[in-house]
Every structure is written in C-alpha cells, then in structure tokens.
Amino acid sequence: MNSKTFCKTIILSLLILFGFSFWGCATMPKEISIPMNADVERLQVYKKFPLQAALLISEEDKNYVYKVTPSIFELSGIVHVFPLGQALEKYSVQVFSQIFTGVQVVRTPEETKKFKIVIVPKIEDFSFRYEEGKGSYSDVLFIVPAAAIKVKTTLYGGATPIWEKTVKSPEQKKTIPYRHGFTNEDDAGEIASRALNYALKKTAEEIMQDPEVEKNAASIAIDRLTKTYAQQKLIIPLRHSW
C-alpha cells in the first residue's frame, strides 16, 4: 500500500468514525425537566397543634428525581425528568405548616433530637404516562398526561413512632390538544404536582383527625409549658417583707 492510498484509508476511517459518533449523539434520548411549581390549597384548619415540628428529608431524598420515557409515539425518545424530592420538601413545608405552629426542615436524625415532633414523608411510588385519542367531532389529536403518587408518612414523638400511614392519590389527568414539537412540560408538571399535593393534604387531614396524635401533641405541649413555668419560677426573685 502506497502512502497516497494509506492516507485515503485513514481519512475514510476517520469520516466513518465521525459519522457514527454524530449519529450516536443525534439519537441519544432528549431530556426535559418537568417544572413542579403548583401552589398548595389551604386546608380547613381551625386550630393548629401548638408545636414546632421537624421535617426530616435527607439530602438523598431531596435530590431524588424520577425519569420516564413515555410510550406514546409522538413523544417517544423524550425522557421526562420529575424533581420529586425537591417538590416533596417544598409542598410538605407548605402543607404541614398549616397544622403545626412551625415546620423546620432537617437533613439528619441527629438534628431531630431537639424537636418533640418529627415528620418523615417518603415517596413510595410514582407513575406517569400519556393517553391519546381524537375528539368526538373532529380529527384533532388529544393527549392526556396522567400521574399518581404514593407517599408514606411517619410521625414521631421524640424517637417513638406515634402515627404512620401511606396515602395514594387518585390518578390526575388533563386533556390537551397535541401540537407537533410541543413536549407538554408545564402540563406534565401540573398533574404531577396535583397528585403530590393531594397525597400530602390527605395525610395532614388524617393527622389532624387522629385522636392519638392529638393526645400526644397535647401532652407534649403541656410538658413543655410545665417545664417553662418551672424555669420561670427559678428566676422569680423572692419578695421580703420588712
């Protein structure tokens, strides 16, 4: 093989290699980040538990994301990335601060030791998919994002579990007309947020209605008031009569 032929072979090999690399990059799944920014509705709460609660969400749980590639043909190959951990923290603060005097986020069990009540929510399951169909009187294609979530929440009084329940949301859906190139991030985020909000609100409502939680919270609050009063008595100066 002469030098000219050798050079042509090298150039051809490089072009083929570049072509395969470009094709590989071009066919890699596209990722879209799903915004979960819905506001939490107000609960029907007439009286809060008079306690500051810790909300234990570890760094790992906060950074949890759910990735799914829908099977629907028009959106296949597009990876949907749901920041569920961040949403869990944000919505938990908004929901549980409606039933407790205050809620403070902590990352480790060690940080919970100064709190009398600790809330630990965990996402156990999440599902997301698209349905599709046509309108009854037209050929317009509709897609329907659908999401559901399951959240397990444990309530601790100090280090002792006093309440635990898993709540699964009904599947949340939204019908929207499909447009080519439209990836529906906002709509997907809306129904995922609705599912998570439902689960957390239902959890908070059941905590409020549970007599054991009310009893524990009342005893903790009384204990705290008793200790505070005892501390105040120690610093009250004695009055002397002369």
C-alpha positions as CSV (number, residue, x, y, z in Angstrom):
1,M,0.0,0.0,0.0
2,N,1.5,3.3,-1.1
3,S,1.4,6.5,1.0
4,K,-1.4,8.0,-1.0
5,T,-3.7,5.0,-0.6
6,F,-2.8,4.8,3.1
7,C,-3.8,8.5,3.6
8,K,-7.1,7.9,1.8
9,T,-7.8,4.9,4.0
10,I,-7.1,6.9,7.2
11,I,-9.3,9.8,6.1
12,L,-12.1,7.4,5.2
13,S,-11.9,5.6,8.5
14,L,-12.0,8.9,10.4
15,L,-15.0,10.1,8.4
16,I,-16.8,6.8,9.2
17,L,-15.9,7.1,12.9
18,F,-17.1,10.7,13.0
19,G,-20.3,9.7,11.3
20,F,-21.1,7.0,13.8
21,S,-20.3,9.4,16.7
22,F,-22.5,12.1,15.3
23,W,-25.4,9.6,14.7
24,G,-25.0,8.2,18.2
25,C,-25.2,11.7,19.7
26,A,-28.1,12.6,17.5
27,T,-30.1,9.6,18.5
28,M,-29.5,9.9,22.3
29,P,-32.7,10.5,24.2
30,K,-33.6,14.1,24.8
31,E,-34.2,15.0,28.4
32,I,-36.7,17.7,29.5
33,S,-37.0,18.9,33.1
34,I,-40.6,19.0,34.4
35,P,-41.5,22.1,36.5
36,M,-43.5,21.3,39.6
37,N,-44.5,24.8,40.8
38,A,-48.1,24.5,41.8
39,D,-49.4,26.3,44.9
40,V,-50.9,24.2,47.7
41,E,-54.5,24.9,48.6
42,R,-55.5,25.9,52.1
43,L,-56.7,23.2,54.5
44,Q,-59.8,23.5,56.6
45,V,-57.8,24.0,59.9
46,Y,-59.3,25.8,62.8
47,K,-56.7,25.1,65.4
48,K,-53.0,24.1,64.9
49,F,-51.0,21.8,67.1
50,P,-49.1,24.2,69.4
51,L,-45.7,22.6,68.4
52,Q,-42.7,23.3,66.2
53,A,-42.2,20.2,64.1
54,A,-39.1,18.9,62.3
55,L,-39.5,17.8,58.7
56,L,-36.9,15.1,58.1
57,I,-35.9,14.9,54.4
58,S,-32.4,13.6,53.8
59,E,-30.1,15.0,51.1
60,E,-30.7,11.8,49.1
61,D,-34.4,12.1,49.3
62,K,-34.3,15.8,48.4
63,N,-32.2,15.1,45.3
64,Y,-34.5,12.2,44.1
65,V,-35.6,12.6,40.5
66,Y,-37.9,10.3,38.6
67,K,-37.1,9.7,34.9
68,V,-39.6,8.1,32.5
69,T,-39.7,7.9,28.7
70,P,-43.4,7.9,27.6
71,S,-44.5,5.1,25.3
72,I,-46.8,7.4,23.2
73,F,-45.3,7.6,19.7
74,E,-45.3,11.4,19.3
75,L,-43.2,11.8,22.5
76,S,-41.2,8.6,22.5
77,G,-37.5,9.2,23.0
78,I,-38.1,12.2,25.2
79,V,-37.1,11.5,28.8
80,H,-39.2,13.3,31.3
81,V,-37.3,14.3,34.5
82,F,-39.5,14.9,37.6
83,P,-37.7,16.6,40.5
84,L,-39.9,14.8,43.0
85,G,-37.5,15.2,46.0
86,Q,-37.5,19.0,45.8
87,A,-41.3,19.0,45.3
88,L,-41.8,16.8,48.3
89,E,-39.8,19.1,50.5
90,K,-41.5,22.3,49.2
91,Y,-45.1,21.0,49.4
92,S,-44.5,19.3,52.8
93,V,-43.5,22.6,54.3
94,Q,-46.5,24.3,52.9
95,V,-48.9,21.6,53.9
96,F,-47.7,20.7,57.4
97,S,-47.1,24.3,58.5
98,Q,-50.8,24.6,58.3
99,I,-51.4,22.1,61.1
100,F,-48.3,22.8,63.3
101,T,-47.1,26.2,64.7
102,G,-44.0,25.9,62.5
103,V,-42.1,23.4,60.4
104,Q,-38.3,23.3,60.1
105,V,-36.5,21.1,57.5
106,V,-33.7,18.9,58.9
107,R,-31.4,16.5,57.0
108,T,-30.3,14.0,59.6
109,P,-31.8,12.1,62.5
110,E,-29.3,13.8,64.8
111,E,-30.9,17.2,64.0
112,T,-34.3,16.0,65.1
113,K,-33.3,15.5,68.7
114,K,-34.2,19.0,69.8
115,F,-37.8,18.6,68.4
116,K,-40.7,16.9,70.2
117,I,-42.5,16.1,66.9
118,V,-40.8,14.8,63.7
119,I,-42.5,14.3,60.3
120,V,-40.9,11.9,57.9
121,P,-42.5,11.7,54.4
122,K,-41.3,9.2,51.8
123,I,-42.3,8.7,48.2
124,E,-43.0,5.0,47.8
125,D,-44.3,5.0,44.2
126,F,-44.9,7.4,41.3
127,S,-46.4,6.7,37.8
128,F,-46.7,8.9,34.8
129,R,-48.0,8.1,31.3
130,Y,-49.7,9.6,28.3
131,E,-53.0,8.6,26.8
132,E,-54.1,9.7,23.4
133,G,-57.3,10.0,21.4
134,K,-59.3,12.1,19.0
135,G,-62.1,14.5,19.6
136,S,-65.7,13.2,19.1
137,Y,-66.4,15.7,16.3
138,S,-63.0,16.4,14.8
139,D,-59.7,14.8,13.8
140,V,-57.8,16.8,16.4
141,L,-55.4,14.6,18.3
142,F,-55.5,14.9,22.1
143,I,-53.0,13.7,24.6
144,V,-53.8,13.1,28.2
145,P,-50.9,13.2,30.8
146,A,-51.8,11.0,33.8
147,A,-49.9,10.8,37.1
148,A,-50.4,9.2,40.5
149,I,-48.2,9.0,43.6
150,K,-48.0,7.1,46.8
151,V,-46.5,8.8,49.9
152,K,-45.8,7.1,53.3
153,T,-45.6,9.5,56.2
154,T,-44.4,8.6,59.8
155,L,-44.9,10.9,62.7
156,Y,-42.5,10.6,65.7
157,G,-43.0,11.9,69.2
158,G,-39.3,12.2,70.1
159,A,-37.8,8.8,69.0
160,T,-41.2,6.9,69.2
161,P,-43.4,6.4,66.2
162,I,-46.9,7.7,67.1
163,W,-48.6,7.7,63.6
164,E,-47.9,6.2,60.2
165,K,-49.9,5.9,57.0
166,T,-49.5,5.5,53.3
167,V,-51.7,7.6,51.0
168,K,-52.1,7.1,47.3
169,S,-53.5,9.9,45.2
170,P,-56.2,9.2,42.6
171,E,-54.7,9.4,39.1
172,Q,-54.6,13.0,38.0
173,K,-55.3,13.8,34.3
174,K,-55.5,16.7,31.9
175,T,-56.7,16.7,28.3
176,I,-54.8,18.9,25.9
177,P,-54.6,19.2,22.1
178,Y,-51.4,17.8,20.7
179,R,-49.2,20.1,18.6
180,H,-46.1,18.8,16.8
181,G,-42.9,19.6,18.7
182,F,-44.8,20.5,21.9
183,T,-43.5,18.5,24.8
184,N,-46.0,19.5,27.4
185,E,-43.6,20.1,30.3
186,D,-46.0,22.5,32.1
187,D,-49.0,20.2,31.8
188,A,-47.0,17.2,33.0
189,G,-45.7,19.2,36.0
190,E,-49.2,20.4,36.8
191,I,-50.7,16.9,37.1
192,A,-47.7,15.5,39.0
193,S,-48.0,18.4,41.4
194,R,-51.7,17.9,41.9
195,A,-51.1,14.2,42.7
196,L,-48.4,15.0,45.3
197,N,-50.4,17.8,46.8
198,Y,-53.4,15.5,47.1
199,A,-51.4,12.9,49.0
200,L,-49.8,15.4,51.4
201,K,-53.1,17.2,52.1
202,K,-54.9,13.9,52.7
203,T,-52.1,12.9,55.1
204,A,-52.3,16.2,57.0
205,E,-56.1,16.0,57.3
206,E,-55.8,12.5,58.7
207,I,-53.2,13.5,61.2
208,M,-55.5,16.3,62.4
209,Q,-58.4,13.9,62.9
210,D,-56.4,11.2,64.7
211,P,-57.2,11.2,68.5
212,E,-53.8,9.6,69.4
213,V,-51.9,12.3,67.6
214,E,-53.9,15.0,69.3
215,K,-53.4,13.3,72.7
216,N,-49.6,13.0,72.2
217,A,-49.4,16.6,70.9
218,A,-51.3,17.9,73.9
219,S,-49.2,16.0,76.4
220,I,-46.0,17.3,74.7
221,A,-47.3,20.8,74.8
222,I,-48.4,20.6,78.5
223,D,-45.0,19.1,79.4
224,R,-43.2,22.0,77.6
225,L,-45.4,24.6,79.3
226,T,-44.8,22.9,82.7
227,K,-41.0,23.0,82.2
228,T,-41.1,26.6,81.0
229,Y,-43.1,27.6,84.1
230,A,-40.7,25.8,86.4
231,Q,-37.8,27.6,84.7
232,Q,-39.5,30.9,85.2
233,K,-40.1,30.2,88.9
234,L,-36.4,29.7,89.4
235,I,-35.6,33.2,88.3
236,I,-38.5,35.0,90.1
237,P,-37.0,37.0,93.0
238,L,-38.4,36.4,96.4
239,R,-40.2,39.3,98.0
240,H,-39.2,40.2,101.5
241,S,-41.4,41.9,104.0
242,W,-39.6,44.2,106.4
